[in-house]
């Protein structure tokens, strides 16, 4: 079977299992969908806020390099043409398809194709980092380099030592993927539901099955109160929801950031009846030499595609087994 045929089969599998329900004309009308060209005008909730509600997925963003690939050296994201992006998409899909049988054939690993929601992904961009313009995460500060060099476990993919469950990351322990980790695409579990009420926005995540409650227009919690997903506070800037999150718990800041100084600013903007642009600025002066921003699309799905229950600990012997092995080797 040649690569083209295999790619078509994988697309059919992915779309039949994950993407078959489509956004109907009635749903688009309810969301204020207009012509594809020109600025999108968001519909309003009954209390007057821009309407971001719906069930979304970012499976189509799976496979996008975080930073600018070397093939686009010297280019900016806005300069990548539609033809170039189509070529890159085809290459990424081919690579994902070719890797799947390899995963299937590893002894002791069972990874059925239906787990992989990213087959047929229609990436919205060539890379994620939009600022700095070079598409690269800024250098770490001296303080951050010293902090990351300190000994520690760091998770199941870091090699230990694993003396206790505290040596594993929060994701390993089925506690949280954090923010913005919970917004990042994975091989499965990429459903999100945004709901709104007067003075509040909430986001429910399929992976880890957690939720964020975002009050609008109220001050942050005192610094001594530090939730795992931080303390989120939102406001409207025109049709864009701006969410500032601070007060992160130790160990929950993105990419090794300093929870004491870590701050995120997210922007949710509906671009079309079925599309929301999500952008996040990472600001931590003790970790990076300057703030930086990355972005992706959230694609709205039919309301029948609610997030599945994610029973993370059910039948999961991973941590216990790794602790047993680590202790036995001493």
DRENDO-1510 file (C-alpha; in Angstrom, 1 decimal, always signed):
<recs>
REC; n; res; u; v; w
REC; 1; UNK; +0.0; +0.0; +0.0 .
REC; 2; UNK; +1.6; +3.3; -1.0 .
REC; 3; UNK; +1.9; +6.3; +1.2 .
REC; 4; UNK; -0.9; +8.3; -0.5 .
REC; 5; UNK; -3.4; +5.5; +0.0 .
REC; 6; UNK; -2.3; +5.0; +3.6 .
REC; 7; UNK; -2.7; +8.7; +4.3 .
REC; 8; UNK; -6.2; +8.8; +2.9 .
REC; 9; UNK; -7.2; +5.8; +5.0 .
REC; 10; UNK; -5.8; +7.4; +8.2 .
REC; 11; UNK; -7.7; +10.6; +7.4 .
REC; 12; UNK; -10.9; +8.6; +7.0 .
REC; 13; UNK; -10.3; +6.9; +10.3 .
REC; 14; UNK; -9.6; +10.1; +12.1 .
REC; 15; UNK; -12.5; +12.0; +10.7 .
REC; 16; UNK; -15.0; +9.2; +11.1 .
REC; 17; UNK; -14.1; +8.6; +14.7 .
REC; 18; UNK; -13.4; +12.2; +15.9 .
REC; 19; UNK; -14.6; +14.7; +13.4 .
REC; 20; UNK; -17.6; +13.3; +11.7 .
REC; 21; UNK; -20.2; +15.6; +13.4 .
REC; 22; UNK; -19.9; +18.9; +11.7 .
REC; 23; UNK; -21.1; +22.4; +12.6 .
REC; 24; UNK; -24.5; +22.8; +11.1 .
REC; 25; UNK; -25.9; +25.9; +9.5 .
REC; 26; UNK; -28.2; +26.5; +12.4 .
REC; 27; UNK; -25.3; +26.4; +14.9 .
REC; 28; UNK; -23.3; +28.8; +12.7 .
REC; 29; UNK; -26.3; +31.2; +12.5 .
REC; 30; UNK; -26.6; +31.1; +16.3 .
REC; 31; UNK; -23.0; +32.1; +16.7 .
REC; 32; UNK; -23.3; +35.0; +14.3 .
REC; 33; UNK; -21.4; +33.5; +11.5 .
REC; 34; UNK; -21.0; +35.8; +8.5 .
REC; 35; UNK; -19.0; +35.8; +5.2 .
REC; 36; UNK; -15.6; +34.3; +5.4 .
REC; 37; UNK; -14.0; +37.5; +4.3 .
REC; 38; UNK; -13.8; +40.7; +6.4 .
REC; 39; UNK; -13.8; +41.2; +10.1 .
REC; 40; UNK; -16.0; +38.8; +12.0 .
REC; 41; UNK; -18.7; +40.3; +14.2 .
REC; 42; UNK; -19.3; +38.2; +17.3 .
REC; 43; UNK; -22.8; +37.5; +18.5 .
REC; 44; UNK; -23.7; +38.4; +22.0 .
REC; 45; UNK; -25.0; +36.5; +25.0 .
REC; 46; UNK; -28.4; +37.5; +26.4 .
REC; 47; UNK; -26.6; +39.7; +29.0 .
REC; 48; UNK; -24.5; +41.5; +26.3 .
REC; 49; UNK; -21.0; +39.9; +26.4 .
REC; 50; UNK; -19.3; +38.6; +23.2 .
REC; 51; UNK; -20.3; +34.9; +22.8 .
REC; 52; UNK; -17.4; +32.4; +22.9 .
REC; 53; UNK; -19.4; +29.4; +24.0 .
REC; 54; UNK; -19.2; +26.1; +22.4 .
REC; 55; UNK; -17.3; +22.8; +22.2 .
REC; 56; UNK; -13.9; +23.1; +20.6 .
REC; 57; UNK; -10.9; +21.0; +19.6 .
REC; 58; UNK; -7.3; +21.9; +18.7 .
REC; 59; UNK; -6.5; +18.5; +17.2 .
REC; 60; UNK; -5.8; +20.3; +13.9 .
REC; 61; UNK; -2.9; +22.1; +15.6 .
REC; 62; UNK; -1.2; +18.9; +16.5 .
REC; 63; UNK; +2.2; +18.5; +14.9 .
REC; 64; UNK; +3.0; +22.2; +14.6 .
REC; 65; UNK; +6.6; +23.0; +15.7 .
REC; 66; UNK; +6.7; +25.2; +18.7 .
REC; 67; UNK; +9.5; +27.4; +17.3 .
REC; 68; UNK; +10.3; +28.4; +13.8 .
REC; 69; UNK; +11.7; +25.4; +11.8 .
REC; 70; UNK; +15.1; +25.8; +10.2 .
REC; 71; UNK; +13.6; +25.6; +6.7 .
REC; 72; UNK; +12.0; +29.0; +7.4 .
REC; 73; UNK; +15.1; +30.7; +8.7 .
REC; 74; UNK; +14.9; +34.4; +8.3 .
REC; 75; UNK; +11.2; +34.3; +7.6 .
REC; 76; UNK; +8.3; +35.6; +9.6 .
REC; 77; UNK; +5.1; +33.7; +10.2 .
REC; 78; UNK; +2.9; +36.1; +8.2 .
REC; 79; UNK; +5.2; +35.6; +5.2 .
REC; 80; UNK; +4.5; +31.9; +4.8 .
REC; 81; UNK; +2.2; +31.4; +1.8 .
REC; 82; UNK; -0.9; +29.2; +1.6 .
REC; 83; UNK; +0.9; +27.0; -0.8 .
REC; 84; UNK; +3.9; +26.6; +1.5 .
REC; 85; UNK; +1.6; +25.8; +4.4 .
REC; 86; UNK; -0.3; +23.2; +2.4 .
REC; 87; UNK; +3.0; +21.5; +1.5 .
REC; 88; UNK; +4.2; +21.5; +5.1 .
REC; 89; UNK; +0.8; +20.1; +6.2 .
REC; 90; UNK; +1.1; +17.2; +3.7 .
REC; 91; UNK; +4.7; +16.4; +5.0 .
REC; 92; UNK; +3.6; +16.5; +8.6 .
REC; 93; UNK; +0.6; +14.2; +8.0 .
REC; 94; UNK; +2.8; +11.8; +6.0 .
REC; 95; UNK; +5.3; +11.7; +8.9 .
REC; 96; UNK; +2.6; +11.1; +11.5 .
REC; 97; UNK; +1.2; +8.2; +9.4 .
REC; 98; UNK; +4.6; +6.6; +8.9 .
REC; 99; UNK; +5.3; +6.8; +12.6 .
REC; 100; UNK; +2.1; +5.1; +13.7 .
REC; 101; UNK; +3.0; +1.5; +12.6 .
REC; 102; UNK; +6.4; +2.0; +14.4 .
REC; 103; UNK; +4.5; +2.7; +17.6 .
REC; 104; UNK; +2.2; -0.3; +17.0 .
REC; 105; UNK; +5.2; -2.6; +16.7 .
REC; 106; UNK; +7.1; -1.7; +19.9 .
REC; 107; UNK; +6.8; -4.7; +22.2 .
REC; 108; UNK; +4.6; -4.1; +25.2 .
REC; 109; UNK; +3.1; -0.9; +23.7 .
REC; 110; UNK; -0.5; -0.9; +22.4 .
REC; 111; UNK; -1.4; +2.3; +20.7 .
REC; 112; UNK; -4.5; +1.7; +18.5 .
REC; 113; UNK; -4.8; +4.2; +15.6 .
REC; 114; UNK; -8.1; +5.5; +17.0 .
REC; 115; UNK; -6.2; +7.1; +19.9 .
REC; 116; UNK; -4.4; +9.4; +17.5 .
REC; 117; UNK; -6.7; +12.3; +16.8 .
REC; 118; UNK; -4.2; +14.2; +14.8 .
REC; 119; UNK; -4.2; +12.2; +11.6 .
REC; 120; UNK; -5.4; +14.5; +8.9 .
REC; 121; UNK; -4.6; +17.6; +11.0 .
REC; 122; UNK; -5.1; +20.8; +9.0 .
REC; 123; UNK; -2.5; +23.0; +10.7 .
REC; 124; UNK; -3.3; +26.7; +10.8 .
REC; 125; UNK; +0.3; +27.8; +10.8 .
REC; 126; UNK; +3.9; +26.8; +10.2 .
REC; 127; UNK; +5.0; +27.3; +13.8 .
REC; 128; UNK; +3.5; +28.6; +17.1 .
REC; 129; UNK; +5.7; +31.3; +18.5 .
REC; 130; UNK; +4.6; +34.6; +17.1 .
REC; 131; UNK; +6.6; +37.0; +19.2 .
REC; 132; UNK; +9.6; +37.5; +19.1 .
REC; 133; UNK; +9.4; +37.9; +15.3 .
REC; 134; UNK; +12.2; +35.3; +14.8 .
REC; 135; UNK; +9.8; +32.7; +16.1 .
REC; 136; UNK; +12.1; +31.6; +18.9 .
REC; 137; UNK; +11.6; +31.4; +22.7 .
REC; 138; UNK; +13.9; +34.0; +24.2 .
REC; 139; UNK; +17.0; +32.9; +26.1 .
REC; 140; UNK; +16.8; +32.0; +29.8 .
REC; 141; UNK; +18.1; +34.3; +32.5 .
REC; 142; UNK; +21.1; +33.5; +34.6 .
REC; 143; UNK; +18.8; +32.8; +37.5 .
REC; 144; UNK; +16.7; +30.4; +35.4 .
REC; 145; UNK; +19.8; +28.5; +34.2 .
REC; 146; UNK; +20.9; +28.0; +37.8 .
REC; 147; UNK; +17.5; +26.9; +38.8 .
REC; 148; UNK; +17.1; +24.3; +36.0 .
REC; 149; UNK; +20.6; +22.9; +36.7 .
REC; 150; UNK; +19.6; +22.0; +40.3 .
REC; 151; UNK; +19.1; +18.2; +40.8 .
REC; 152; UNK; +15.6; +16.8; +40.8 .
REC; 153; UNK; +13.3; +14.2; +39.2 .
REC; 154; UNK; +11.2; +16.1; +36.8 .
REC; 155; UNK; +8.8; +13.5; +35.6 .
REC; 156; UNK; +8.5; +10.0; +34.0 .
REC; 157; UNK; +10.4; +11.1; +30.9 .
REC; 158; UNK; +13.3; +12.7; +32.8 .
REC; 159; UNK; +14.9; +9.5; +34.2 .
REC; 160; UNK; +14.5; +10.0; +37.9 .
REC; 161; UNK; +15.7; +9.4; +40.6 .
REC; 162; UNK; +12.2; +8.6; +41.8 .
REC; 163; UNK; +12.2; +8.5; +45.6 .
REC; 164; UNK; +8.5; +9.3; +46.0 .
REC; 165; UNK; +5.5; +10.5; +44.0 .
REC; 166; UNK; +6.6; +14.1; +44.6 .
REC; 167; UNK; +9.5; +13.5; +42.2 .
REC; 168; UNK; +7.0; +13.2; +39.3 .
REC; 169; UNK; +5.3; +16.1; +37.5 .
REC; 170; UNK; +1.7; +17.2; +38.1 .
REC; 171; UNK; +0.7; +15.6; +34.8 .
REC; 172; UNK; +2.2; +12.3; +35.7 .
REC; 173; UNK; +0.3; +12.3; +38.9 .
REC; 174; UNK; -3.0; +13.1; +37.1 .
REC; 175; UNK; -3.4; +16.4; +38.9 .
REC; 176; UNK; -3.2; +18.9; +36.1 .
REC; 177; UNK; -1.6; +19.8; +32.9 .
REC; 178; UNK; -1.4; +23.4; +34.1 .
REC; 179; UNK; -1.9; +26.6; +32.1 .
REC; 180; UNK; -1.2; +26.9; +29.2 .
REC; 181; UNK; -0.4; +23.2; +29.2 .
REC; 182; UNK; -4.1; +22.3; +29.3 .
REC; 183; UNK; -4.7; +24.2; +26.1 .
REC; 184; UNK; -2.0; +22.4; +24.2 .
REC; 185; UNK; -2.9; +19.6; +21.7 .
REC; 186; UNK; -2.0; +16.0; +22.5 .
REC; 187; UNK; -2.5; +12.7; +20.6 .
REC; 188; UNK; -6.1; +12.4; +22.0 .
REC; 189; UNK; -8.4; +14.2; +24.5 .
REC; 190; UNK; -8.3; +17.5; +22.7 .
REC; 191; UNK; -11.9; +18.6; +23.4 .
REC; 192; UNK; -12.7; +21.9; +25.2 .
REC; 193; UNK; -15.9; +23.4; +26.3 .
REC; 194; UNK; -16.3; +27.1; +26.9 .
REC; 195; UNK; -19.4; +28.2; +28.9 .
REC; 196; UNK; -20.3; +31.7; +30.0 .
REC; 197; UNK; -22.5; +33.3; +32.7 .
REC; 198; UNK; -22.9; +36.9; +33.8 .
REC; 199; UNK; -19.5; +37.9; +35.3 .
REC; 200; UNK; -17.8; +34.5; +34.6 .
REC; 201; UNK; -16.3; +32.4; +31.8 .
REC; 202; UNK; -15.4; +28.7; +32.4 .
REC; 203; UNK; -13.4; +26.3; +30.3 .
REC; 204; UNK; -13.8; +22.5; +30.7 .
REC; 205; UNK; -10.9; +20.3; +29.5 .
REC; 206; UNK; -11.2; +16.7; +28.3 .
REC; 207; UNK; -7.6; +15.8; +29.2 .
REC; 208; UNK; -7.2; +15.3; +33.0 .
REC; 209; UNK; -10.9; +16.4; +33.2 .
REC; 210; UNK; -10.3; +19.7; +34.9 .
REC; 211; UNK; -12.0; +23.1; +34.7 .
REC; 212; UNK; -11.0; +26.7; +35.0 .
REC; 213; UNK; -13.4; +29.3; +36.5 .
REC; 214; UNK; -12.5; +32.8; +35.3 .
REC; 215; UNK; -14.2; +35.7; +37.1 .
REC; 216; UNK; -14.6; +38.9; +35.1 .
REC; 217; UNK; -13.6; +42.3; +36.4 .
REC; 218; UNK; -12.6; +41.2; +39.9 .
REC; 219; UNK; -9.2; +41.5; +41.6 .
REC; 220; UNK; -6.7; +38.7; +42.0 .
REC; 221; UNK; -6.6; +36.5; +45.0 .
REC; 222; UNK; -4.1; +37.3; +47.8 .
REC; 223; UNK; -0.6; +36.0; +47.0 .
REC; 224; UNK; -0.7; +33.3; +49.6 .
REC; 225; UNK; -3.5; +31.5; +47.7 .
REC; 226; UNK; -2.0; +29.6; +44.9 .
REC; 227; UNK; -4.1; +27.1; +42.9 .
REC; 228; UNK; -2.5; +24.5; +40.6 .
REC; 229; UNK; -3.8; +26.3; +37.5 .
REC; 230; UNK; -3.1; +29.8; +38.9 .
REC; 231; UNK; -5.6; +32.5; +39.7 .
REC; 232; UNK; -7.3; +33.6; +36.5 .
REC; 233; UNK; -9.1; +37.0; +36.1 .
REC; 234; UNK; -10.7; +38.1; +32.8 .
REC; 235; UNK; -11.9; +41.2; +31.1 .
REC; 236; UNK; -13.3; +42.1; +27.7 .
REC; 237; UNK; -11.2; +44.1; +25.2 .
REC; 238; UNK; -13.8; +44.7; +22.5 .
REC; 239; UNK; -14.7; +41.2; +21.3 .
REC; 240; UNK; -11.6; +39.6; +22.8 .
REC; 241; UNK; -11.6; +37.9; +26.2 .
REC; 242; UNK; -8.3; +38.8; +27.9 .
REC; 243; UNK; -7.4; +36.5; +30.8 .
REC; 244; UNK; -4.5; +37.3; +33.2 .
REC; 245; UNK; -3.3; +34.4; +35.4 .
REC; 246; UNK; -1.0; +34.7; +38.4 .
REC; 247; UNK; -0.5; +33.1; +41.8 .
REC; 248; UNK; +0.8; +29.8; +40.4 .
REC; 249; UNK; +1.6; +26.9; +42.8 .
REC; 250; UNK; +5.2; +25.7; +43.0 .
REC; 251; UNK; +6.0; +23.3; +40.2 .
REC; 252; UNK; +3.0; +24.3; +38.1 .
REC; 253; UNK; +4.5; +27.2; +36.0 .
REC; 254; UNK; +5.0; +26.5; +32.3 .
REC; 255; UNK; +8.3; +25.2; +31.1 .
REC; 256; UNK; +10.1; +25.6; +34.4 .
REC; 257; UNK; +9.0; +29.1; +35.1 .
REC; 258; UNK; +9.2; +30.7; +38.6 .
REC; 259; UNK; +5.8; +30.3; +40.2 .
REC; 260; UNK; +6.5; +33.5; +42.3 .
REC; 261; UNK; +6.9; +35.7; +39.3 .
REC; 262; UNK; +5.1; +33.8; +36.5 .
REC; 263; UNK; +2.3; +35.6; +34.7 .
REC; 264; UNK; +0.2; +34.6; +31.6 .
REC; 265; UNK; -2.0; +36.8; +29.5 .
REC; 266; UNK; -4.3; +34.8; +27.2 .
REC; 267; UNK; -6.5; +36.3; +24.4 .
REC; 268; UNK; -9.5; +34.5; +23.0 .
REC; 269; UNK; -10.9; +36.0; +19.8 .
REC; 270; UNK; -13.7; +34.5; +17.7 .
REC; 271; UNK; -12.5; +34.7; +14.1 .
REC; 272; UNK; -15.5; +33.0; +12.5 .
REC; 273; UNK; -18.5; +31.0; +13.5 .
REC; 274; UNK; -16.4; +27.9; +14.0 .
REC; 275; UNK; -13.0; +29.4; +14.9 .
REC; 276; UNK; -11.4; +31.0; +17.9 .
REC; 277; UNK; -7.9; +32.4; +17.9 .
REC; 278; UNK; -6.1; +31.6; +21.2 .
REC; 279; UNK; -2.9; +33.5; +22.0 .
REC; 280; UNK; -0.9; +33.5; +25.2 .
REC; 281; UNK; +1.9; +35.8; +26.4 .
REC; 282; UNK; +4.4; +34.3; +28.8 .
REC; 283; UNK; +5.9; +36.9; +31.1 .
REC; 284; UNK; +8.4; +35.9; +33.8 .
REC; 285; UNK; +11.4; +38.2; +34.1 .
REC; 286; UNK; +13.2; +35.8; +36.4 .
REC; 287; UNK; +13.1; +33.0; +33.8 .
REC; 288; UNK; +13.2; +34.6; +30.3 .
REC; 289; UNK; +15.0; +37.8; +29.2 .
REC; 290; UNK; +11.7; +39.1; +27.7 .
REC; 291; UNK; +8.0; +38.2; +27.4 .
REC; 292; UNK; +7.1; +35.9; +24.5 .
REC; 293; UNK; +3.8; +34.9; +22.8 .
REC; 294; UNK; +2.5; +31.8; +20.9 .
REC; 295; UNK; -0.9; +31.2; +19.4 .
REC; 296; UNK; -3.1; +28.6; +17.7 .
REC; 297; UNK; -6.7; +28.0; +16.6 .
REC; 298; UNK; -9.5; +26.3; +18.4 .
REC; 299; UNK; -12.1; +24.8; +16.0 .
REC; 300; UNK; -15.7; +24.6; +17.1 .
REC; 301; UNK; -17.3; +21.2; +16.8 .
REC; 302; UNK; -20.9; +20.0; +16.9 .
REC; 303; UNK; -22.5; +20.2; +20.4 .
REC; 304; UNK; -22.7; +16.4; +20.5 .
REC; 305; UNK; -18.9; +16.2; +20.8 .
REC; 306; UNK; -18.8; +16.9; +24.5 .
REC; 307; UNK; -15.5; +16.1; +26.3 .
REC; 308; UNK; -15.4; +12.5; +27.4 .
REC; 309; UNK; -14.7; +11.6; +31.0 .
REC; 310; UNK; -11.0; +11.3; +31.6 .
REC; 311; UNK; -10.5; +8.8; +34.4 .
REC; 312; UNK; -6.7; +9.3; +34.6 .
REC; 313; UNK; -6.0; +7.1; +37.6 .
REC; 314; UNK; -8.3; +4.2; +36.5 .
REC; 315; UNK; -6.1; +1.1; +36.0 .
REC; 316; UNK; -3.0; +3.3; +35.9 .
REC; 317; UNK; +0.0; +1.5; +37.5 .
REC; 318; UNK; +2.6; +3.8; +35.9 .
REC; 319; UNK; +3.8; +5.7; +39.0 .
REC; 320; UNK; +3.7; +2.6; +41.3 .
REC; 321; UNK; +5.7; +0.6; +38.8 .
REC; 322; UNK; +8.3; +3.3; +38.3 .
REC; 323; UNK; +8.8; +3.8; +42.0 .
REC; 324; UNK; +9.2; +0.1; +42.5 .
REC; 325; UNK; +11.8; -0.2; +39.8 .
REC; 326; UNK; +13.7; +2.9; +41.0 .
REC; 327; UNK; +13.8; +1.7; +44.6 .
REC; 328; UNK; +14.8; -1.8; +43.7 .
REC; 329; UNK; +17.8; -0.5; +41.8 .
REC; 330; UNK; +19.3; +1.2; +44.9 .
</recs>
